[in-house]
Amino acid sequence: MIEILATDILRALQTRDTTIQWYVDRQTGKFYPFSKEEKGLDKDETFLDDLRENPDRFLAIEEIPRQNRYKFMMNFIDQVEDGRMRVEVAQVVAHKMPFKSFNKMMDHNPDLKKQWVRYQATRQLQYMMAWFKYKEIDAMLKMPGQ
């Protein structure tokens, strides 16, 4: 069994740069960013050599599918305690551009955004642990401070 750091998973999932591909080492649980344009971001030649020599040892981290991310937003509605705000969030998620509208709403509501960030991180970690199991990686999630 390998330990996977929650912070590594979240950093890999929240990287918005499409030129970066994250990999996890199936043996150690360590995450590596790899730039499609500049070779290794951390210039870790050992990682690059290992990736070339043992490509099966590393697994590319896939983006969580859009439909799952949408479900995260939909399920978040039930977590909003303020009734008026819950209705507003539901309306935003039902909008024709739900991701953009939802993010804009979060940017204008800092307290709600904090709640969303915590909720989203929990859902992302749950999703990824199930994904690791699907990919036959025996992993244990390690939270900060453990």
C-alpha positions in Angstrom: 0.0 0.0 0.0 1.2 3.5 -0.8 0.4 6.7 0.9 -1.0 9.5 -1.3 -0.9 13.0 0.1 -4.2 14.8 -0.1 -2.3 18.0 -0.9 -0.7 16.4 -3.9 -4.0 15.2 -5.3 -5.6 18.6 -4.9 -2.6 20.4 -6.4 -2.6 18.1 -9.4 -6.4 18.5 -9.9 -6.4 22.2 -9.4 -3.6 23.0 -11.8 -5.2 25.1 -14.6 -2.2 25.0 -16.9 -3.2 22.7 -19.8 0.5 22.2 -20.7 1.1 20.4 -17.5 0.4 16.7 -17.0 0.7 15.3 -13.5 1.9 11.7 -12.9 1.8 9.6 -9.8 4.4 6.9 -9.1 2.6 3.7 -8.5 5.3 2.5 -6.2 5.9 5.5 -4.0 2.8 7.7 -4.3 4.9 10.7 -5.2 3.4 13.2 -7.7 5.4 14.7 -10.6 4.4 17.6 -12.8 5.5 17.3 -16.4 5.3 20.1 -18.8 4.5 19.1 -22.4 6.5 22.1 -23.5 9.5 22.3 -21.2 10.2 18.7 -20.2 10.0 18.3 -16.4 8.9 21.4 -14.5 11.1 20.5 -11.5 13.9 19.4 -14.0 14.0 16.1 -12.1 16.0 14.1 -14.5 15.6 11.0 -12.4 11.8 11.2 -12.9 12.3 11.7 -16.7 14.6 8.8 -16.9 12.2 6.6 -14.8 9.3 7.7 -17.0 11.1 6.7 -20.2 12.5 3.4 -18.8 9.4 2.3 -16.7 6.3 4.0 -18.2 4.0 1.5 -16.5 5.3 2.6 -13.1 3.6 6.0 -13.6 0.0 6.9 -14.0 -1.1 10.1 -15.7 -3.7 11.9 -13.5 -6.8 12.5 -15.4 -9.1 15.5 -15.0 -12.3 14.7 -13.2 -15.0 14.5 -15.9 -17.2 17.6 -16.4 -20.4 15.6 -15.5 -18.9 14.7 -12.1 -17.8 18.3 -11.5 -21.3 19.4 -12.3 -22.7 16.9 -9.8 -20.4 18.3 -7.2 -22.0 21.7 -7.8 -25.5 20.3 -7.7 -24.9 18.4 -4.5 -23.3 21.5 -2.9 -26.7 23.2 -3.1 -28.0 21.0 -0.3 -25.0 22.1 1.9 -25.9 25.8 1.7 -27.6 26.6 5.0 -29.1 30.0 4.1 -32.3 29.4 2.3 -32.1 32.5 0.1 -28.5 31.8 -0.9 -29.4 28.1 -1.6 -32.1 29.3 -4.1 -29.5 31.6 -5.7 -26.9 28.9 -6.0 -29.5 26.5 -7.5 -30.5 29.2 -10.1 -26.8 29.8 -11.0 -26.2 26.0 -11.4 -29.2 25.8 -13.7 -27.9 28.6 -15.8 -26.8 27.8 -19.4 -23.2 28.5 -18.4 -23.2 26.8 -15.0 -19.4 26.6 -14.3 -18.7 30.2 -15.3 -21.8 31.6 -13.5 -21.1 29.4 -10.4 -17.4 30.6 -10.2 -18.5 34.2 -10.6 -21.0 33.8 -7.8 -18.4 32.3 -5.5 -16.0 35.2 -6.2 -18.7 37.6 -5.0 -19.5 35.6 -1.8 -16.3 34.9 0.1 -17.9 33.0 3.0 -19.8 30.7 0.6 -16.6 30.3 -1.5 -14.8 29.0 1.6 -17.6 26.5 2.2 -17.5 25.5 -1.5 -13.7 25.0 -1.5 -13.8 22.7 1.5 -16.8 20.8 0.0 -15.1 20.5 -3.5 -11.8 19.3 -2.0 -13.6 16.5 -0.1 -15.5 15.4 -3.2 -12.3 15.5 -5.3 -10.4 13.4 -2.8 -13.3 10.8 -2.6 -13.4 10.7 -6.4 -9.7 10.2 -6.8 -9.4 7.5 -4.1 -12.1 5.6 -6.0 -10.2 6.2 -9.3 -7.0 4.9 -7.8 -8.9 1.7 -6.7 -10.3 1.4 -10.2 -6.7 1.7 -11.6 -5.7 -1.0 -9.2 -3.5 1.2 -7.0 -3.7 0.2 -3.4 -3.5 3.7 -1.8 -4.2 5.2 1.5 -5.0 8.9 1.7 -2.8 11.0 4.0 -4.3 14.2 5.2 -2.1 17.2 6.3 -0.9 16.8 9.9 -1.2 13.0 9.9 
